[in-house]
Amino acid sequence: MEYGALRLLRSAPHVIVVGNGKGGTDKTTLAMHVAVGLLNAGQKVGTLDLDPDQQCLTRYCDNRRAWSNHGEIDLAMPVHRHVASATGMRVDDNEAADLASLEAAIAALAPSCDFLVIDTPSQDTYLARIAHLIADSILTPLQDSFLDLCSLGVLDPVTREIVRTGHYAASVCAARKARRRVDPDFSDWVVIRRRTAASPLTEPALGEIGRHIGFRHIAGLSERALYRQLFPFGLTPLDPLPPMTPGVNDVSHLAARSEVDTLLHRLHLPFGERGLRRAAARAEWFARRALPLQFDEILAEEE
């Protein structure tokens, strides 16, 4: 199945996989913020939800569409698909069906997308492994906790040296190794540590593990109530706030927006120039749409 999955590399856009072998790390929040950030930069974005049960990214996109329709707000929307896992009795039949479903979803999205953002479940599924295999960028959100760090590497409690590679890191390393057999392109793995007010606990260990298994780590989003409050609306701090949002003010909104912008910049994603020009033209249109037309914009200048 491995080489069948790698066929997807030839037709897929830039694939961003958000993954972690542990739950509660805000994978869906990160996936949606990256998707909206890319959309606001003029890129054409598709999103895939591979979670067979919770389908949080699907709900996030549904909320965004419903709020946009309700308030008649022009929100940038990714093209979204949910890929369900097969539930047959035979493992090989299920894997073949899962691969076919993923191929069909990517084939439908690829012609109209510059980026494909894939949200993966916390459990180890065949679809999640295939997604990591075809990823150009792997984003791993992580709480600033030694408990969460175990998915990347296990440390000796006395010496703080790496004892062994964590289960999730081992699966990512295996996927990158398999990809290099047929595709020499580099896949960027970024571990994104949750920002904390105090001195970060896991930063020295992340640096050591990153040098050992090959990822870079950056600071991510802070623990803000705003991110949770915007989920029912399908919004991010990059969007206009809904009126009368409890506990939210302009200062917290601007701080969160700046935080998301900084994160997107540190990911070093390959934004296309055509998309950036598209975003600039869209921003200019929004800035000028409420202004009255000038006379020279209506009639051509007479010679």
N, C-alpha and C positions, 0 to 999 in steps of 0.2 A: 504493500500500500504506500510505502514511503515515496517511491519514485512516481507513483501516480499523483500523489499530493503535490510534488514539486513541479508538476506541469502547470499548476496555478501561477507559478512565478513568472511565466512568460507573458501572461495576459493581465495580471493584477496591477493596479496602481500602487503607489507607495503604501505599504501595509503597516499600520501601527497597531500593535497588540498590547492591551492592558491586562496584565496578569499577575497573580500572586497565589501561592498555594494555601493561603490562609484567608479566612473570611474577615470582614470588618475592617478592611484597609481602604475603603472608599474608592474601589476600582471604577465603579459606575460614575461617581462624581468626577473623577479625573477624565474618564473617556468622554463625557459630555462636554466638559470645559475645553478639552483639546479640540473636539469637533466644532464647537461654536467659535473658538478662536480661529481655526482654519477658515471657517465660513466667513467670518468678519474680515479676514485677510484676502477675500476674493477667491479662495480655493473652492473647488467643487468636491463635496465630501459625501461619502457613503458610510453608514454605520451598520455593524452586524452584532447581534446579541446571540451568544452561544450558550447562555445559561438556560438549561432545560426546565428549571423550576421557577426561580424568582423573576427572571426576565425584567430586571430593574431598568436597564437601558431602554427597553421597549416601552415601559411605563413612562419613563422620563420623556421620550419623544412623543408619546401620545398626549401627555400633559401639555407639552409645548405647543403641539398642534391645536389642542382644544382651547388653550388660553389665547393663542393668536387669532383663532376664529371668533372667540367670544368678544375680545376687545378690539377686533379689526386692526390688529397690530401687525406690521410687516416684519416678522421675525424670520431670520435666515434659518432654513430647515435642512438637515441632512436627509438623504434618501436612505430609509431605514428598512432592514430586513431582520427577522428572527429566524434562526436556523435550529429546528428541533432535532434532538437526538433520536435515532431509531431505537425501538424497544422490542426487537424480536428475540427469539430464543438463542440464535447462533451469533457468536461474537463476530465472526468473519463477515457474515451477512450484514450485521449492524454497521460495521466499519465501512463496508462498501457503500451502504446507503447513506451514511453520514458524509463520506467523501463526495458522493454524487450531489447531495444537497448543498454542500459548501461550494462545489464547483458551479452549480447552477446559480447560486446567489451572487458569487463574484462575477460570473459571466454577465449577469443582468446589470450589475452596478458599474463594472469596469469602464465601459465606453463613455460614461458621463461623469466620471470621478477622477480627481487628481489624487485624493487620499482615501484610504479605507481604514476606519477605526473599528477595531474588534474588541468587544468586552467579553472576557472569558469567565467561566465560573470558578469558584474556589476549589472544587473537587477536580481530581485528575480524570478528564474525559478524553476520548479519542479526538473529538473536535478541537478541544483546547490544545492538544499536542500538535495537531496539524496546523493550527493557527500560529503557534510559535515557530513551526518549521518554515513557514512562508513569510515570517515577519521581517520587515526592513528596519523597524524600530520596535523595541520591547520596552514598555514602561511598567515599572513595578513600584506601586505606592506602598509605603511602609510606615507604620506607626513608630514613634521613637521609643521602642520598647525592646528589651532583650528577648522577650517572648516571641515577638514578631520576627526578630532577627534569625530565629532558628530555621526559618524556611530558606534562608540563604547560607548560613553556616553555623555550626555548633562550636561554641567556645569553651575552653577549659576554664572552670570557675576560679582557679588559682592563678594561672599564668596569663589568662585571657588570650591564649594562642588558639588558632583554628584547629579543632580536633578532626572535623570532617565537613564535607560540603552538605548543605541542607537539601531536603528532598526536592523543593521547587528549583533551586539553583542547579541541581544535578539534571533535572529534566530540560531546563533551558540550555545547558551546556551540550546535552545530547542532541537537541534539535539544531543548534548552531553547527555542531560537528557534521551532522547528516547533511545539512544544507551545503556546507563547503565542498562536499564531494562532487556536486554538480553545478554549483554557482559560487564564483569567487568573491562576489560582492560582500562587503562588510555589513553585518547587521548590528546596529547600535543598541546597546542595552543600558538603560538608565534606571537606576533605583532612586525613587523620589521620597525623601524622608519628610514626614509631617513636621512642620515648624512647631517649636515649643518656645514658651517665653523664657525658660531657664536654659542653661547650657545643655546642648544636645547630648544625650546619653550614649547613643550608638555610633556617633560620627567616627571616632577612631577605629572601631571595629569594622564599620562599613568600608573605610579606606583599605584596611588590611585584607578583607574578604574580596573587595573589588580588584585589588592587584593580583590576588590569587586565582580568581576565576574569570575576570575580564568584564567588569562593568564600571561605569562611572556613576557617582551619586551626587545629587543636588538637593537643595532645600525645596520643599513643595508648598502646599497650602497650609494655612494655620487652622487651628480648631476654632472656627467661627460658626455661630448659630445661623448666620446668613445663608451658608451653603445648604443647610437643611431646610430653611424656611422657603427657599426658592424652588425646591423640588416639586411641590404640588402644582406650581405654575409652569414647570418645564423650563425655568429660566436659569441664567448664570449671572454673575456680576458684570459680564460684558454686555448684558441686555438692559433695556429700560426697566426700572423697578415698577412693580404693580403698585397702585395707590394704597396708602394706609397699611403697609406691611408692618406688623407689630415688631417693635424693637429694632427697626432698621432706620438709619438716618443717612444723610448724604455723606457724612464722614466715613462711616463704616463701609458704605457702598464703594466709595472711591478707593479706600484702602484695599478692599478685596479685589477690585478691578486691577489695581496696580500690581497686586500679588499674582494674579492670574497672568497678566501681561509679562511679568518677569519670568514666570515659570515657562511660558511658551517660548520666550526668547532663549532660555537656557537649554531647551530641547534640541535646538539647531536642526529643525525640520527643513527640508528642501522646498521652500515656498517658490512656486513658479512666478516668473515675472509677469506673465499674462494675467494671472490671478491678482497680483498686486495692483496692476493697472485697473483691473475690473473693480477692485475694492475702492481705489481712489476715485474713480468715476462715480461709483454708487454713493460714496460719502459726499461728493460735491453736489450730486443731485438732491440728496436729503437736505443739505445745508441751504440750497437755493429754491426748494420747491414752494416755500411759503412766501417768497419775494415776488412782487409784481414784475411782469415782463418789461424789459426795457424796449424802447421804440426800435432801436437798431437790431433787436433780436426778432422782431416781427417782420420788418421790411428790409430787404437787401439795400445796401447803399447804392444810390444812383450814381452813374458815371457822368 
